[in-house]
Amino acid sequence: MDRLKKKVAVVTGGALGLGRATAIRMAEEGAAVAICDVLLPEANTLADELAARGFEACAWRLDVSREGDVERTLNDIARRFGRIDVLVNNAGVAGANKPTDMLTEAEWDFVQAINVKGVFFCTKHVIPHLRRSGGGSIINLSSIYGLVSAPDVPPYHASKGAVRLMTKTDALLYAQEKIRVNSIHPGFIWTPMVEGYLKDQEDPAAARPLVDALHPLGHMGEPDDIAWGCVYLASDESKFVTGAELVIDGGYTAR
């Protein structure tokens, strides 16, 4: 219950899905949690649920694609909790599912602004806070599609590949300051994003068993599968881990 005791963790996209599960597990392990999301009512609901259980949590509205908002929000969080030790760059979108030659510039830019620039902005503006804390952990949510590809959703795949290498660069840049940077690569996890993806298929009822079967373990993952990976990388248990890729994908990329 105390794996993250006395740490302050920021979770972007924290209101739903992987972010929600991560915020809950981090709070249960002793962290004070800042839940950041454009979905402020949902973020507030989660913060209230955690507070009712005796945990320390607050919500902030944050659009990670806006640098000024990111800087202000991280400063507000540091003032509220006294420090920042952990950043989980979880906020992300899937974007338009079209072949590359049919995509518009706006559709491409929408995904990159959140999935890539959002990670850049949050990392850039959390570094001073982690320095003041004497080090810390940045956890970037990439994807199996930051490791391998598929014939769909080109902007998403490009963005997650970028996050993978941004992680390694920042791990090298900040290692001497005891700031660790790692990426997590989920397979298909049953979240609102994946649920929406399946609903867009011609036969949604038949789509889930097909997606389950993509994983050698025979099923999609659950948000907690990723949340516990985030807890590990945020904790001192992973003090010798940086620049690493934590693949949690039911065997998808083992082929």
Order of alpha helices (4+ residues) and beta strands (2+ residues): beta-alpha-beta-alpha-beta-alpha-beta-alpha-alpha-beta-alpha-beta-alpha-alpha-alpha-beta
